[in-house]
């Protein structure tokens, strides 16, 4: 055997050894990765569905750890270590998307609680109707109504019961009060369309419309993440990443010999 043949044989042996080691590690990690991706998919899918319902999750929707900080799923997995098993770019994207989504939802909730609530109560008080005339009632929170004001258009033959947050500093702050909007009430404001226009004006004045657009942008990002996580549930170790990891292993091996 010539020296060239010997070098080739050694190279093939090293490659086979490194490739076998990497394949064994990926096989051992496969179920653990699936479990992590499953947790993350359920979490981000839950964020998307909560936004679709008009009740976006915020930091306080998650566990408060040691009375100091809220710990949603991606942040918890990053803090405790399992997230580090994922590709670094994906892990960073997950943490960033979670944070931006919860921050956007928090801003929207604050706009509703602190700025929209009082003006909405005043709008209702301008034309209250006796509860006795209510035939049917649609029950909704003010947060849901602010997220989807188009629901007002379907109120011609319905009453609308809205759960309104107690204002900061009031005795019931942190709880809920109810206001009833009925068709006769809307008629006294000039009809359903007039009421919708006035409510849209309140959304703009309070900044809730802009805050909700940020929530919708975060939802689109979370939806894309869900698509990627579904793919990784089927194949936790995509072939391109296997080649990249193998190249990194070979580089590390040659670097250690240099």
C-alpha positions in Angstrom: 0.0 0.0 0.0 1.4 3.4 -1.0 1.5 6.3 1.5 -1.4 7.9 -0.3 -3.5 4.8 0.1 -2.6 4.7 3.7 -3.7 8.3 4.3 -6.9 7.6 2.5 -7.6 4.6 4.6 -6.8 6.5 7.8 -9.1 9.3 6.7 -11.9 6.9 5.9 -11.5 5.2 9.3 -11.6 8.6 11.1 -14.7 9.7 9.2 -16.4 6.4 9.8 -15.6 6.6 13.5 -16.8 10.3 13.8 -19.9 9.6 11.8 -20.8 6.6 13.9 -20.3 8.5 17.1 -22.5 11.4 15.9 -25.2 9.0 14.7 -25.2 7.2 18.0 -25.5 10.5 19.9 -28.3 11.7 17.7 -30.2 8.4 18.2 -29.7 8.6 22.0 -31.0 12.3 22.0 -33.9 11.6 19.6 -36.6 10.9 22.2 -35.4 13.7 24.5 -35.5 16.2 21.6 -39.0 15.0 20.6 -40.2 15.6 24.2 -38.7 19.1 24.2 -40.2 20.0 20.8 -43.6 18.6 21.9 -43.6 20.9 24.9 -42.6 23.9 22.8 -45.2 23.2 20.1 -48.0 22.9 22.6 -46.8 26.1 24.2 -46.6 28.2 21.0 -49.8 26.7 19.6 -51.5 27.7 22.9 -50.2 31.3 22.4 -51.6 31.4 18.9 -55.0 30.0 20.0 -55.3 32.4 22.9 -54.7 35.3 20.5 -57.3 33.9 18.1 -59.8 33.8 21.0 -59.1 37.5 21.6 -57.5 36.7 25.0 -53.8 36.8 24.5 -51.6 35.2 27.2 -49.3 37.6 29.1 -46.5 37.0 31.6 -48.9 36.6 34.5 -50.6 33.7 32.7 -47.6 31.6 33.7 -46.0 30.3 36.9 -44.5 32.9 39.2 -41.2 31.5 40.5 -40.0 32.4 43.9 -42.3 35.4 43.8 -39.9 37.2 41.5 -40.4 36.3 37.8 -42.9 34.5 35.6 -41.5 31.4 33.9 -43.2 30.5 30.5 -42.1 27.4 28.8 -39.2 28.5 26.5 -37.7 30.7 29.3 -37.9 27.8 31.7 -36.3 25.3 29.3 -33.6 27.8 28.6 -33.0 28.4 32.3 -33.0 24.7 33.3 -30.9 23.5 30.3 -33.0 21.4 27.9 -33.3 24.2 25.4 -29.5 24.0 24.9 -30.0 20.7 23.2 -31.6 22.5 20.2 -29.7 24.3 17.5 -28.5 27.6 19.0 -30.3 29.8 16.4 -33.6 28.1 16.9 -33.3 28.2 20.7 -32.6 32.0 20.6 -35.5 32.5 18.2 -37.9 30.7 20.5 -36.9 32.7 23.6 -37.1 36.0 21.7 -40.5 35.1 20.1 -42.0 34.1 23.4 -40.7 37.3 25.1 -42.0 39.6 22.3 -45.4 37.9 22.2 -46.0 38.1 26.0 -44.7 41.7 26.0 -47.1 42.7 23.2 -50.0 40.9 25.0 -49.1 42.7 28.2 -49.2 46.1 26.5 -52.6 45.3 25.0 -54.1 44.2 28.3 -52.8 47.4 30.0 -54.2 49.6 27.3 -57.6 48.0 27.8 -57.5 48.0 31.6 -56.0 51.5 32.1 -57.2 53.5 29.1 -60.2 51.9 27.3 -62.3 50.8 30.3 -63.4 54.2 31.6 -64.4 55.6 28.2 -66.3 52.4 27.4 -68.2 52.6 30.7 -69.1 56.2 29.8 -70.3 55.1 26.3 -72.5 52.5 27.9 -73.9 54.9 30.5 -75.1 57.2 27.8 -77.8 54.8 26.7 -78.5 52.1 29.2 -81.6 50.0 28.8 -83.7 48.1 31.3 -82.5 44.5 31.6 -86.1 43.2 31.2 -86.1 43.8 27.5 -83.1 41.4 26.9 -84.1 38.3 24.9 -80.7 36.9 24.2 -77.3 38.0 25.4 -73.8 37.6 23.9 -71.3 37.5 26.8 -67.8 38.8 26.1 -64.9 40.4 27.9 -63.8 44.0 27.0 -60.4 42.5 26.0 -62.1 40.2 23.5 -64.3 43.0 22.1 -61.2 45.3 21.7 -59.4 42.5 19.9 -62.4 41.8 17.6 -64.7 44.9 17.4 -66.4 43.5 14.3 -68.5 41.4 16.6 -70.6 44.5 17.3 -72.0 44.3 13.8 -74.0 41.1 14.7 -75.8 42.6 17.6 -79.0 43.7 15.9 -81.2 41.2 17.7 -79.0 40.5 20.7 -77.9 42.0 24.0 -74.2 42.4 24.8 -72.9 41.7 28.3 -69.4 42.9 28.6 -67.0 42.0 31.4 -65.1 45.2 32.1 -61.9 45.3 34.2 -62.1 47.3 37.4 -60.0 50.4 37.1 -56.7 50.7 38.9 -57.1 52.2 42.3 -60.8 51.2 42.6 -62.0 48.8 45.3 -62.6 46.0 42.8 -59.3 46.3 41.0 -58.2 42.9 39.8 -61.8 41.6 39.5 -64.5 42.1 37.0 -67.7 44.2 36.7 -70.4 43.8 34.1 -72.0 46.2 31.7 -75.0 45.4 29.5 -75.3 46.8 26.0 -78.7 46.1 24.4 -80.1 46.8 20.9 -82.4 49.6 22.2 -79.3 51.1 23.9 -77.5 51.0 20.6 -80.5 52.5 18.8 -80.4 55.5 21.2 -76.9 56.1 20.0 -78.0 56.1 16.4 -77.9 52.4 15.7 -75.4 49.5 15.7 -73.1 51.1 13.1 -73.0 54.4 15.1 -72.0 52.5 18.2 -69.3 50.6 16.3 -67.9 53.9 15.0 -67.8 55.3 18.5 -66.2 52.2 19.9 -63.6 52.3 17.1 -62.8 55.8 18.1 -62.2 54.7 21.6 -59.8 52.0 20.4 -57.8 54.6 18.5 -57.9 57.1 21.4 -56.7 54.5 23.9 -54.0 53.0 21.5 -55.7 49.6 21.7 -55.8 49.3 17.9 -52.0 49.8 17.6 -51.3 47.5 20.6 -53.5 44.8 19.0 -51.6 45.1 15.7 -48.4 44.2 17.6 -50.1 41.2 19.1 -51.2 40.1 15.6 -47.6 40.4 14.3 -46.4 38.3 17.2 -49.1 35.7 16.3 -47.7 35.4 12.8 -44.2 34.7 14.2 -45.6 32.1 16.6 -47.5 30.4 13.8 -44.3 30.1 11.7 -42.6 28.6 14.8 -45.4 26.1 15.2 -44.9 25.0 11.6 -41.1 24.4 12.2 -41.7 22.6 15.5 -44.2 20.2 13.8 -41.5 19.3 11.3 -39.0 18.7 14.0 -41.4 16.5 15.9 -41.3 14.2 12.9 -37.6 14.5 12.4 -35.7 16.0 15.4 -32.3 15.7 13.5 -32.8 17.0 10.0 -30.1 15.7 7.5 -28.6 19.2 6.8 -28.0 19.6 10.6 -26.5 16.2 10.8 -23.9 17.1 8.1 -23.2 20.4 9.8 -22.7 18.7 13.2 -20.5 16.1 11.5 -18.4 18.8 10.0 -18.0 20.4 13.3 -17.0 17.2 14.9 -14.3 16.6 12.3 -13.0 20.2 12.7 -12.8 19.7 16.4 -11.0 16.5 16.0 -8.4 17.9 13.6 -8.1 21.0 15.7 -7.3 19.0 18.8 -4.6 17.1 16.8 -3.0 20.3 15.5 
